[in-house]
Amino acid sequence: VLLWEWLSGLTVPVVPAGSPAGVPTCVRLRPPEMTQAVISFRSGELEHWDLTTVKMLCRLNGLLLSVGVDPSLGKADPALRYTASPASSAYQLQINKICTHPTLPIVLSAHENGLVKLWDLSSGQLIDAILCHPEGASDIAVHPNLLSFCTSGHDRSCVKLWDLGKRTLLEELPIHQSKYAETCHSVRFHRTKPLLATAGADSVVHVLHGHG
């Protein structure tokens, strides 16, 4: 992971090659100061970094590779979504996207096994974990003004709206068609207008009014 100086083009390595966490998958700046960043990894871990000092503040331990137990939930998964063997299931541990809350010290992670996890950046502890999509969660977005968030996945109900406080499902939007076992790739709320945009594997972008 590199930190870029926009005008000069100079870079500073935030996470060096060969990090114990493995391959990074996503990075998000933490508002409002934008001097901290949260980085996700294929291993299911998160790291919270201070970009001013280029030092890691804490590691949020997500999924362990070698056991069939999710340590943050404290229970085994009968579907073996947390197990690294066979090799194909190792990708189930991967965090595909993360999203930082605009005002609260919360980060949400969308996992290949369909889980969405809510983490407290102040304590480094797990708040909750929700099985949002049976075929994997591909993206996540937090509403800029309301206590809600949106997830996308590769199942039929590819876009879902959730209550952030209660962690309950508000609405399902099956608006994209599947293609090559993928459905919806990305979701984003507009910062000021009541709009939600989605991008799918069917080469279609939807802009929905009244969902932002």
C-alpha positions as CSV (number, residue, x, y, z in Angstrom):
1,V,0.0,0.0,0.0
2,L,1.5,3.3,-1.1
3,L,0.7,6.9,0.2
4,W,0.9,9.3,-2.8
5,E,1.8,13.0,-2.6
6,W,-0.5,14.3,-5.3
7,L,1.5,17.2,-6.7
8,S,5.0,15.7,-6.6
9,G,4.1,12.2,-7.4
10,L,6.3,10.9,-4.6
11,T,5.2,7.8,-2.7
12,V,5.6,6.5,0.9
13,P,5.1,2.8,1.6
14,V,2.4,2.5,4.3
15,V,2.3,-1.3,4.3
16,P,5.6,-2.8,3.2
17,A,5.8,-5.8,0.9
18,G,5.6,-9.1,2.8
19,S,3.3,-7.8,5.5
20,P,2.0,-10.6,7.8
21,A,-1.6,-9.6,6.9
22,G,-0.9,-10.6,3.3
23,V,-2.4,-9.1,0.1
24,P,-4.3,-5.8,0.6
25,T,-7.7,-5.5,-1.1
26,C,-9.1,-2.1,-0.2
27,V,-8.1,1.1,1.5
28,R,-10.3,4.0,2.9
29,L,-9.4,7.3,4.5
30,R,-11.0,8.0,7.8
31,P,-13.0,11.3,7.9
32,P,-13.1,14.1,8.8
33,E,-9.4,14.8,9.1
34,M,-8.4,12.2,6.5
35,T,-5.0,11.6,8.3
36,Q,-5.8,8.0,9.1
37,A,-6.6,5.1,6.9
38,V,-8.1,1.6,7.2
39,I,-6.7,-1.2,5.1
40,S,-8.3,-4.5,4.4
41,F,-6.6,-7.8,3.4
42,R,-7.3,-11.1,1.7
43,S,-6.7,-12.8,5.0
44,G,-9.8,-11.1,6.5
45,E,-7.9,-8.7,8.7
46,L,-8.1,-5.0,8.9
47,E,-5.3,-2.5,9.9
48,H,-5.8,1.0,11.2
49,W,-2.9,3.3,10.2
50,D,-1.9,6.9,11.1
51,L,-0.7,8.4,7.8
52,T,1.1,11.3,9.5
53,T,3.5,9.1,11.4
54,V,3.1,6.1,9.0
55,K,2.5,3.8,12.0
56,M,-0.1,1.1,12.5
57,L,-2.5,2.0,15.3
58,C,-4.2,-1.4,15.7
59,R,-5.0,-4.6,13.8
60,L,-8.6,-5.7,13.8
61,N,-8.4,-9.5,13.8
62,G,-11.0,-10.8,11.4
63,L,-10.8,-14.4,10.2
64,L,-8.1,-17.0,10.9
65,L,-6.9,-19.1,8.0
66,S,-6.1,-22.4,9.6
67,V,-9.2,-23.1,11.7
68,G,-12.9,-23.4,11.0
69,V,-13.8,-20.8,13.6
70,D,-14.4,-17.1,13.3
71,P,-12.7,-15.7,16.4
72,S,-14.6,-12.4,16.3
73,L,-17.9,-14.4,16.5
74,G,-16.5,-17.1,18.7
75,K,-18.2,-20.0,16.9
76,A,-17.6,-22.4,14.1
77,D,-19.2,-22.3,10.7
78,P,-20.7,-25.5,9.5
79,A,-20.4,-24.5,5.9
80,L,-16.6,-24.2,6.4
81,R,-16.6,-20.6,5.0
82,Y,-13.7,-19.8,7.4
83,T,-11.5,-22.7,6.6
84,A,-8.4,-22.4,4.3
85,S,-8.6,-26.0,3.1
86,P,-9.5,-26.8,0.4
87,A,-7.7,-24.0,-1.3
88,S,-10.8,-22.6,-3.0
89,S,-12.3,-21.8,0.4
90,A,-9.4,-19.6,1.4
91,Y,-10.9,-16.8,-0.8
92,Q,-14.0,-16.9,1.4
93,L,-11.9,-15.1,4.1
94,Q,-11.3,-12.2,1.8
95,I,-12.5,-8.7,2.5
96,N,-13.7,-7.2,-0.8
97,K,-14.5,-3.7,0.3
98,I,-14.5,-1.5,3.4
99,C,-16.3,1.7,4.2
100,T,-15.6,4.2,7.0
101,H,-18.5,6.0,8.7
102,P,-18.4,9.8,8.0
103,T,-18.9,10.9,11.6
104,L,-18.7,7.8,13.9
105,P,-15.5,5.7,14.7
106,I,-16.9,2.8,12.8
107,V,-15.7,0.8,9.8
108,L,-17.7,-1.8,7.9
109,S,-16.1,-4.7,6.0
110,A,-17.8,-6.7,3.2
111,H,-16.5,-10.3,3.0
112,E,-16.4,-12.9,0.3
113,N,-18.3,-15.3,2.6
114,G,-21.3,-12.9,2.6
115,L,-20.7,-11.4,6.0
116,V,-20.6,-7.7,6.7
117,K,-18.8,-6.8,9.9
118,L,-19.0,-3.6,11.9
119,W,-15.9,-2.6,13.8
120,D,-15.3,0.0,16.5
121,L,-12.0,1.8,15.6
122,S,-11.7,3.3,19.0
123,S,-11.4,0.0,20.8
124,G,-10.5,-2.3,17.8
125,Q,-13.4,-4.6,18.8
126,L,-16.2,-6.2,16.7
127,I,-19.6,-4.6,17.1
128,D,-21.6,-7.1,15.1
129,A,-21.5,-9.4,12.1
130,I,-24.4,-9.9,9.6
131,L,-24.8,-12.5,6.9
132,C,-25.9,-10.1,4.2
133,H,-25.4,-12.1,0.9
134,P,-25.3,-15.9,0.4
135,E,-23.0,-15.5,-2.6
136,G,-20.6,-13.0,-1.2
137,A,-20.7,-9.3,-0.4
138,S,-19.0,-7.3,-3.1
139,D,-19.3,-3.7,-1.9
140,I,-20.7,-1.6,1.0
141,A,-21.6,2.1,1.4
142,V,-22.7,4.1,4.4
143,H,-25.4,6.8,4.1
144,P,-23.8,10.2,4.7
145,N,-26.7,11.5,6.8
146,L,-28.9,8.6,8.0
147,L,-28.2,5.6,10.2
148,S,-28.3,3.1,7.3
149,F,-26.0,1.4,4.9
150,C,-26.2,-0.4,1.5
151,T,-24.6,-3.7,0.4
152,S,-24.2,-5.4,-2.9
153,G,-23.6,-9.0,-3.8
154,H,-23.9,-11.7,-6.4
155,D,-27.2,-13.2,-5.3
156,R,-30.6,-12.5,-6.8
157,S,-31.3,-9.7,-4.2
158,C,-28.1,-8.1,-5.3
159,V,-28.6,-4.7,-3.6
160,K,-29.8,-4.4,0.0
161,L,-30.5,-1.5,2.3
162,W,-29.9,-2.0,6.1
163,D,-30.7,-0.2,9.3
164,L,-27.3,0.6,10.9
165,G,-28.6,0.9,14.4
166,K,-30.8,-2.2,14.5
167,R,-28.8,-4.2,11.9
168,T,-32.0,-5.2,10.2
169,L,-32.9,-5.4,6.5
170,L,-35.0,-2.5,5.2
171,E,-35.3,-3.3,1.5
172,E,-34.1,-5.7,-1.2
173,L,-33.5,-4.4,-4.8
174,P,-33.1,-7.2,-7.4
175,I,-32.2,-4.7,-10.1
176,H,-29.3,-6.4,-11.8
177,Q,-29.0,-9.5,-13.9
178,S,-26.3,-12.1,-13.2
179,K,-23.5,-12.7,-15.6
180,Y,-20.6,-15.1,-15.2
181,A,-21.8,-15.9,-11.6
182,E,-21.6,-12.2,-10.7
183,T,-24.4,-9.7,-10.2
184,C,-23.7,-6.3,-8.6
185,H,-20.2,-4.9,-8.2
186,S,-20.5,-1.5,-6.6
187,V,-23.0,0.8,-4.7
188,R,-22.6,4.5,-3.7
189,F,-24.8,7.1,-2.0
190,H,-24.8,10.7,-3.2
191,R,-23.3,13.0,-0.6
192,T,-26.1,15.6,-0.6
193,K,-28.9,14.3,-2.8
194,P,-31.3,11.4,-2.2
195,L,-29.6,9.2,-4.8
196,L,-28.2,5.7,-4.8
197,A,-26.0,4.4,-7.7
198,T,-25.3,0.8,-8.5
199,A,-23.1,-0.9,-11.1
200,G,-23.6,-4.5,-12.2
201,A,-22.0,-7.3,-14.1
202,D,-24.8,-6.9,-16.6
203,S,-23.0,-3.7,-17.8
204,V,-25.9,-1.5,-16.4
205,V,-25.6,1.4,-14.0
206,H,-28.7,2.3,-12.0
207,V,-29.3,5.7,-10.3
208,L,-32.2,5.3,-7.9
209,H,-34.0,8.3,-6.5
210,G,-35.4,8.3,-2.9
211,H,-32.8,5.8,-1.6
212,G,-30.2,8.3,-0.5
